[in-house]
Amino acid sequence: MSDSYIVLKNISKCFEKQLILSISELSINKGEILSIIGPSGVGKSTLLRLIAGLNDADSGEILIDHISMKGIPPQKRPAVYMFQDSLLFPHMNLLENVTFGLKMLGINRKEREKLGKLMLEKVGLVNLEKRFPHEISGGQKQRVALGRSLIVKPKVLLLDEPFSNLDSELRKDTRRWMKHLLKEEEMTVLFVTHDLEEAMAISDRVAILGEKTLQQVASPKELYHHPINRFVSSFLQSGLWEHDRFIASEQLVLSERKPQANEKFWTAEIIESYFQTGNVQLVVSVNETKEKLTMVGKENQQEGKVLYLYKKDS
């Protein structure tokens, strides 16, 4: 792509002689937020660490703004890695924490403090510059950490599950203002998460990792309605595959009615039931295909119950 800002080509990484990650090509546009999601242990954080230079790839090339990162140490790369924990310095106040990177760059104190106060205002912590990390909440700590990352104006921001230590409502609130700020700053972002809803909400595109490689990279809408293979649709729980053709969950109906003679059906066991957005959501395991999908159900349908799936009439 002509707008590609980050390019990975033929990347592979092994651990103890076992291949853990192989990516033939991945391109991220300037100013794009790309989420990376997949099952545990598929190499999501490893991918970020390779871009940051914290680990070396065994083969392949990583380009940022058309410059190869080969041989460039982490501290010289135009990327900032933000970890799950805020990792603030406990002996420094918020202004000192947020301006630490500027101090390392040799920016004078007066300019540092001016830029630091502006950044604290951007992340919603105006007039809190004299407080210390133990005096603020977990969500506020993440805001300081993000401000510290953005103030040095990196070309790329690498976020490794930054909301994982926050409760559900605080996660949602934090991701909303973070997305707004990242777009305002026109930041190019790779965002690792295990939360599918989070990935869909914050991203321009989502990359699904599985079986040691990229399965699909697309917009949230494209992924959900047009998964490229069975792995993706099963991970998203968005439908079934039949003879290499995807059937979206919206084209299926879940019923207690037993099938008639010669009628096409699948048997589905309820493995989870929960209430969300005004409906009972049923997660079912399809016996014939071993796929899982989520569908709207009835309140009296219990886990372990076997139902039938039919294609809706066209």
C-alpha positions in Angstrom: 0.0 0.0 0.0 1.2 3.5 -0.9 0.3 4.8 2.6 2.0 2.0 4.5 3.9 3.4 7.4 4.9 0.1 9.1 5.7 -2.9 7.0 6.6 -6.4 8.2 7.9 -8.8 5.6 8.6 -12.5 6.0 8.9 -12.3 9.8 9.5 -15.4 11.8 10.3 -16.0 15.5 11.3 -19.3 17.2 11.6 -20.1 20.9 13.6 -23.2 21.9 13.7 -24.3 18.3 9.9 -24.1 18.0 8.2 -21.7 15.6 5.9 -19.3 17.6 5.2 -16.7 14.9 5.3 -16.4 11.2 4.0 -13.4 9.2 4.5 -13.2 5.5 3.4 -9.5 5.3 1.6 -6.9 7.4 1.2 -3.3 6.5 -0.2 -0.5 8.8 -1.1 2.9 7.5 0.0 6.2 9.0 -2.5 7.4 11.6 -4.2 4.0 11.7 -5.2 2.1 14.9 -4.7 -1.7 14.3 -5.8 -4.1 17.0 -4.1 -7.5 17.3 -6.3 -10.2 18.8 -6.3 -14.0 19.0 -6.2 -16.9 21.5 -3.7 -16.9 24.3 -0.2 -17.8 23.4 -0.3 -17.1 19.7 2.4 -14.3 19.7 0.4 -11.1 20.1 2.8 -9.5 22.5 5.8 -11.1 20.7 4.8 -9.2 17.6 4.9 -5.9 19.5 8.2 -6.7 21.1 9.7 -7.5 17.6 8.6 -4.1 16.3 9.9 -2.4 19.5 13.2 -4.2 19.2 12.9 -5.8 22.6 13.2 -9.2 20.8 14.9 -9.9 17.5 13.2 -11.7 14.7 14.9 -14.8 13.4 14.2 -13.8 9.8 12.5 -11.0 7.8 12.4 -7.2 7.9 10.6 -4.5 9.7 10.2 -1.0 8.2 9.0 2.1 9.9 8.5 5.1 7.7 10.4 3.3 5.0 13.5 2.8 7.2 14.6 -0.7 8.1 14.8 -1.4 11.9 17.5 -4.0 11.4 20.3 -3.4 13.9 18.6 -0.4 15.5 18.3 -0.9 19.3 15.0 -0.3 21.1 16.0 3.2 22.5 16.8 4.4 19.0 13.6 3.2 17.3 10.8 5.7 16.6 8.3 3.6 18.7 7.1 3.7 22.3 6.0 0.5 24.0 3.3 1.0 26.7 2.9 -2.0 29.0 -0.1 -3.4 30.9 1.1 -1.7 34.1 1.5 2.1 34.0 5.1 1.7 35.4 5.1 5.3 36.8 8.0 6.4 39.0 6.6 6.4 42.5 9.1 9.1 43.8 8.1 11.6 41.0 4.9 13.6 40.8 2.7 13.4 37.7 4.3 16.3 35.9 7.8 14.8 36.4 6.5 11.4 35.3 4.9 12.7 32.1 8.0 14.8 31.2 10.6 12.2 31.9 11.1 11.3 28.2 11.7 15.0 27.4 14.3 15.2 30.2 16.1 12.3 28.6 16.0 14.1 25.3 17.7 17.1 26.9 14.8 19.5 26.8 15.2 22.4 29.3 13.1 22.4 32.4 10.9 25.4 31.5 9.9 23.9 28.1 9.4 20.5 29.7 7.0 21.8 32.3 5.1 23.8 29.7 4.7 20.8 27.4 3.9 18.5 30.4 1.1 20.7 31.7 -0.4 20.8 28.2 -0.2 17.0 27.9 -1.8 16.5 31.4 -4.6 18.8 30.2 -5.1 16.6 27.1 -5.3 13.4 29.1 -7.8 15.0 31.5 -5.6 15.5 34.5 -5.4 19.3 34.6 -4.3 20.8 38.0 -3.1 17.3 39.3 0.6 17.8 38.3 1.8 17.9 41.9 0.2 14.6 42.9 2.1 11.3 43.2 1.1 8.0 41.6 -0.1 6.5 44.9 -2.6 9.4 45.2 -4.5 8.7 41.9 -6.7 5.9 40.6 -5.7 3.1 38.2 -7.4 4.8 35.3 -5.6 8.1 36.0 -2.3 6.2 36.1 -3.0 4.9 32.6 -3.7 8.4 31.4 -0.4 9.6 32.8 1.4 6.7 31.1 -0.2 7.5 27.8 0.7 11.2 28.1 4.3 10.2 28.9 4.3 8.0 25.7 2.8 10.7 23.5 4.8 13.7 24.7 8.0 12.5 23.0 6.0 12.3 19.7 6.9 8.8 18.6 6.1 7.7 15.1 4.5 4.5 16.4 2.7 3.7 19.7 2.7 0.0 20.8 0.0 -0.7 23.4 0.1 -4.1 25.2 -3.3 -4.7 26.8 -3.2 -1.2 28.5 -6.7 -1.7 30.1 -6.3 -5.2 31.5 -5.9 -4.0 35.1 -9.1 -1.8 35.0 -12.6 -2.8 35.9 -15.2 -3.2 33.1 -16.8 0.2 33.2 -13.5 2.0 33.6 -12.1 0.1 30.7 -14.9 1.3 28.4 -14.5 4.9 29.6 -10.8 4.8 29.2 -10.8 3.4 25.7 -13.3 6.0 24.5 -11.1 9.0 25.5 -7.9 7.2 24.4 -9.3 6.5 20.9 -10.3 10.2 20.7 -6.9 11.4 21.8 -5.0 9.0 19.5 -7.0 10.2 16.5 -6.5 13.8 17.5 -2.7 13.2 17.7 -2.8 11.3 14.4 -0.9 8.5 16.0 -0.1 5.2 14.3 -1.0 2.5 16.8 -0.7 -1.3 17.3 -3.0 -2.3 20.1 -2.8 -5.8 21.6 -5.9 -7.0 23.5 -7.7 -10.3 24.4 -11.0 -8.5 24.5 -12.9 -8.8 21.2 -15.4 -6.0 22.0 -12.5 -3.7 22.8 -10.7 -4.5 19.5 -13.8 -3.9 17.5 -14.6 -0.6 19.3 -11.1 1.1 19.2 -9.7 0.0 15.8 -9.8 1.0 12.2 -8.7 -2.6 11.3 -8.3 -5.8 13.3 -5.6 -8.4 12.8 -6.6 -11.9 14.0 -3.6 -14.1 15.0 -4.0 -17.8 15.2 -2.0 -21.0 14.6 1.3 -19.0 14.6 0.3 -16.6 11.8 -2.1 -13.9 10.6 -5.5 -15.3 9.7 -7.1 -12.1 8.5 -6.7 -8.3 8.7 -9.8 -6.3 7.9 -12.2 -3.7 9.3 -14.4 -4.9 12.2 -17.5 -5.0 9.9 -15.6 -6.9 7.2 -14.3 -9.4 9.7 -17.7 -10.1 11.2 -19.7 -10.4 8.0 -17.0 -11.8 5.7 -14.5 -14.0 7.6 -11.9 -15.5 5.4 -11.9 -19.0 7.0 -13.3 -21.2 9.7 -10.7 -20.1 12.2 -11.8 -16.5 12.0 -15.6 -17.1 12.1 -15.2 -19.6 15.0 -13.0 -17.1 17.0 -15.6 -14.3 16.3 -18.5 -16.8 16.9 -20.2 -15.1 14.0 -21.5 -18.0 11.9 -20.8 -21.4 10.3 -18.9 -22.8 7.3 -20.6 -25.1 4.9 -18.8 -26.4 1.8 -16.3 -23.5 1.8 -19.2 -21.0 2.1 -19.8 -18.8 5.2 -23.3 -18.7 6.7 -23.7 -15.7 9.0 -25.5 -16.2 12.3 -28.2 -13.8 11.1 -29.0 -16.4 8.4 -29.5 -19.1 11.0 -32.4 -19.8 13.5 -32.0 -21.7 16.8 -35.0 -23.9 17.6 -36.2 -26.7 19.9 -38.2 -28.1 16.9 -36.9 -31.5 15.8 -35.9 -31.7 12.1 -38.2 -33.1 9.5 -37.2 -35.8 7.1 -34.5 -34.6 4.6 -34.3 -31.2 6.3 -30.8 -29.7 6.6 -29.9 -29.0 10.3 -27.1 -28.9 12.8 -27.3 -29.9 16.5 -26.0 -27.2 18.9 -25.4 -27.6 22.7 -25.7 -24.5 24.9 -22.4 -23.9 26.6 -23.0 -20.4 28.0 -26.0 -18.2 28.6 -25.9 -14.5 29.6 -28.0 -11.3 29.4 -26.7 -8.4 27.3 -28.2 -5.4 25.5 -31.7 -6.4 26.3 -31.4 -10.0 25.1 -30.4 -13.5 26.3 -27.2 -14.4 24.4 -26.6 -18.1 23.9 -23.1 -19.4 23.1 -23.6 -22.8 21.4 -21.2 -25.5 20.3 -22.1 -27.1 16.9 -21.6 -30.8 17.1 -21.1 -31.4 13.4 -18.5 -28.7 12.8 -17.0 -28.2 16.3 -17.6 -24.4 15.8 -19.0 -22.0 18.4 -21.4 -19.2 17.7 -23.4 -16.7 19.7 -27.1 -16.2 19.1 -30.1 -14.6 20.7 -32.1 -17.2 22.7 -34.8 -17.6 25.3 -34.5 -17.1 29.0 -35.5 -20.7 30.0 -32.8 -22.4 27.9 -30.2 -23.8 30.2 -26.6 -24.7 29.6 -26.2 -28.3 28.4 -29.5 -28.3 26.5 -29.3 -29.4 22.9 -31.1 -27.4 20.2 -31.3 -27.4 16.4 -29.9 -24.9 13.9 -31.6 -24.3 10.6 -30.9 -22.0 7.7 -33.6 -19.3 7.4 -35.7 -19.3 4.3 -34.3 -17.0 1.6 
